[in-house]
Amino acid sequence: MLILSCSAQLQRLEGVLRRSLPLTLPVYGAVMNINRGNPADYEVVVDSWPDFGALLARRRGEVASGDTGRGTGWAWLHPGVRVAPLSPAHVDLLNETWRYGGNSRSRDYLRELLGQLPNLCLQDGTGQPLSWVLTDQFGTGTHGYTLPEHRRRGYMQAALATAARRAHARGFPTFG
């Protein structure tokens, strides 16, 4: 097995995988992450290059660092609401509100997503999250939620649209 580390090889692999979507989507997402800064710290292993028959994308096990694409806001949100990244301090709130949460494994998973991959939330004037979206290593929305008392105000639509726009700007395909 051969670990691909050359950027030219990884760019070529991304093009090959793109032509076989949607069958290659899980591996394609990992290769895209690698080619765009590798925030999830993946590596790609092939049986041979360039005529590979088997391909594996896996975590390297190291902690990722650097910019994860967080930043700008929306102009049409309600006054006092702003776009900001979630922080590790919010992991308990996310774990309590997630349908599959409420246990230590889900808490660890959410903490990992917060620490390594792009996310955003809409916050009130005091910095409390109202609505949020987390992405996974494939650039897809994996966890989104709006607190019940803030629903029907368009917050999730704004959060999803912002997350999709940021993912698209980084080269991830947009579906739906």
C-alpha angles and dihedrals in degrees: 000000000000127000110220110223103150111104092218091055092047092049090050091048091052090055092049092049093046090060090057099049132168092027092056097042099117094051093036090058092052092049090049089052091052092049092050101052099296099249091173092050098235131165130199123225123193132183091229139348136265094356098048124175098182128039130184130185114198142163117265092211096234124121113256120227140183136054114344098188101266121147140077129082141218126262099211101054122119115276111276094024117111138175115246139150121267116247131216087256088071095058094099092053091049092047092050094049099041114100091225094039136091098095137084095255093055090045090054091047092051092046089053092050091049093049100046114022137056116274137157140191139191110238133194123232092279093053096255115144115248100173133000147182127202124192129212131220090280094058093251127130106261103170129021130163143163119202109249095242091057100047126121093036098101095254097131091047090053093046094048093045091050092047092048092048091051093047091048091049088056090052101260115142117253118223133185 
